[in-house]
């Protein structure tokens, strides 16, 4: 599962590839807690078991996508 997080005052976004078996409901709960101010830091673990943290106050937007079939090479539609 792909996760993109926009960070305020930064021209680039964070792209994190989460494990395919990541529970979407649990991820939504973590994101809701960060965006409502219930937690100060959003902690996530990527597909390679690396921990990533983002200051909750710096999150501008979040985009959740599926890693399956989204990445295409070439000009085909």
Buried (B, 14 or more C-beta within 10 A) or exposed (E): BBBEBBBEEEEEBBEBEBEEEBEEEEBEEBBEEBBEEEEEEBEBEBBEEEEBEBEBEBBEEBEBEEBEEEEEEEEEE
